[in-house]
């Protein structure tokens, strides 16, 4: 890749990232009083994280069914004992074991 193209791409990424962070601050200087909007904005990071990780969970292995089995195992384990290491280990083990049976 040409060095000048690289710098142009880098500059565009910097400007876009900066605008994404500055525009809401400039437009919303007053305190937000809407309870609905505040609660909506509290759930946005969790929803975005879920939307980004869910497809990765399903297609992490060769068989999407094993990914779903791991997801179900992780959700059940998280409800029983909310420990991140235990939940992640249980999901990995479920995918590993179901991979032997489902090919």
C-alpha positions in Angstrom: 0.0 0.0 0.0 1.2 3.5 -0.8 2.3 5.5 2.2 0.2 8.5 1.3 -3.0 6.3 1.0 -2.2 4.9 4.4 -2.0 8.4 5.9 -5.2 9.4 4.2 -7.0 6.3 5.6 -5.6 7.0 9.0 -6.7 10.7 8.9 -10.2 9.7 7.9 -10.4 7.2 10.7 -9.2 9.8 13.2 -11.8 12.4 12.0 -14.7 9.9 12.1 -13.8 8.7 15.5 -13.4 12.2 16.8 -16.7 13.3 15.3 -18.5 10.4 16.8 -17.3 11.4 20.3 -17.6 15.2 20.0 -21.0 15.7 18.1 -23.2 14.3 20.9 -21.3 16.4 23.5 -21.8 19.5 21.4 -25.4 18.9 20.7 -26.5 17.8 24.1 -25.0 20.3 26.6 -28.0 20.3 28.8 -28.9 17.6 31.3 -31.1 14.9 29.8 -34.4 14.9 31.8 -36.3 12.3 29.9 -36.4 9.1 32.0 -37.2 7.0 29.0 -34.2 8.4 27.0 -31.8 7.9 30.0 -32.9 4.3 30.5 -32.7 3.7 26.7 -29.1 5.0 26.6 -28.1 2.8 29.6 -29.1 -0.3 27.7 -27.4 0.6 24.4 -23.9 -0.7 25.3 -25.2 -4.1 26.4 -27.4 -4.4 23.3 -24.5 -3.6 21.0 -22.2 -6.0 22.7 -24.8 -8.7 22.5 -25.4 -8.0 18.8 -21.7 -8.2 18.1 -20.9 -11.3 20.1 -24.0 -13.5 19.4 -23.0 -14.4 15.8 -19.4 -15.0 16.9 -20.7 -17.4 19.6 -22.8 -19.4 17.1 -20.1 -19.6 14.4 -17.1 -20.0 16.6 -16.9 -23.8 15.9 -17.4 -25.7 12.6 -20.9 -26.7 13.5 -23.4 -23.9 14.6 -25.3 -26.5 16.7 -22.3 -26.9 19.0 -22.1 -23.1 19.3 -25.8 -23.0 20.4 -25.2 -25.9 22.9 -22.3 -23.9 24.4 -24.5 -20.7 24.5 -27.3 -22.6 26.3 -24.8 -24.2 28.7 -23.3 -20.7 29.5 -26.7 -19.1 30.1 -27.8 -22.0 32.4 -24.5 -21.8 34.3 -24.6 -18.0 34.6 -28.1 -18.3 36.2 -26.9 -20.9 38.7 -23.6 -19.4 39.6 -22.6 -16.0 38.1 -18.8 -16.6 37.9 -17.2 -15.5 34.6 -14.4 -18.1 34.7 -16.8 -20.9 35.5 -19.3 -19.8 32.8 -16.7 -19.5 30.1 -15.2 -22.8 31.1 -18.5 -24.5 31.0 -19.4 -23.1 27.6 -16.0 -24.2 26.2 -16.4 -27.7 27.7 -19.9 -28.0 26.3 -18.8 -27.1 22.8 -15.8 -29.4 23.0 -17.9 -32.4 24.2 -20.8 -31.8 21.8 -18.2 -31.5 19.0 -17.3 -35.1 19.5 -20.9 -36.3 19.2 -22.1 -34.0 16.4 -18.9 -34.1 14.4 
